[in-house]
């Protein structure tokens, strides 16, 4: 089979190798599509070399079909169309014992900490499988994982019907959060300074504003009749966005930190105190998020056809990272088992 190896900063190779042996409790998946995300790009840049053991096969946004079952696997059949919730927890740490297994203190994030989906045949624990709804295409289903991120973020915020939400950043996750928040019944606007990303969001029917040309705090105040937004999602990773985010939130409103910030940021704690704001972190997802995400993809709530701007074969994975790095794609998929 063909598999991708990350060897070091900006270096991906494709090699022939034998599929790994199936262990008890595992299934083998013929991988159809793999999405490349910002985390994968961090790996590609070498920023996660302290965590990733090279050579590494990465990739965690995927869809595929079960082709073999290991010993002790029940409830699954060859031919089932699936995606994978790529989390393995130890079940013994304080976080797990408190019911927060998805953020286990010793979490194995499959595709980063252990081998991922950029290979034609991938063995995973059956417990990580999520069955795809009937009729959803494998191409569209590769978006279930990032949609699950958005579902978890929105659900964690406790956003409700009729609430007003600001999403800072119109990258793939920002667009998905805005779309999911709308599906939850909220009134949503995306703040984005990049004109191309703003235009893409607008083409998807999302309301946008340009913080570089308008006073976003004044805009939001007017939009909310002086109250401020019920929820603000910080998805940009920008220091300036974090510093200004608290100006957009209503009294006892919520700021959800979604972006991965690699260094400490300034935050207006006086505003947090003065308005009794709630600040939440939102990381990965739980099974209910995956199941809801699969439904949203299957029923067309997620505009998968418009979001996927590039599909490349596995043999061109190096160039695919270059396209993503240049900001030339909203969502890029690798077709792994192309005929």
PyMOL commands that set and color helices and strands:
alter all, ss='L'
color gray80, all
select helices_A, chain A and resi 38-44+94-97+101-103+126-128+138-141+144-157+172-183+195-203+216-223+239-248+269-274+287-298+304-307+314-325
alter helices_A, ss='H'
color red, helices_A
select strands_A, chain A and resi 2-8+11-16+26-36+61-69+81-84+87-88+108-109+121-125+129-131+164-168+187-191+207-209+229-234+249-257+278-281+308-313+331-335
alter strands_A, ss='S'
color yellow, strands_A
deselect
rebuild
show_as cartoon
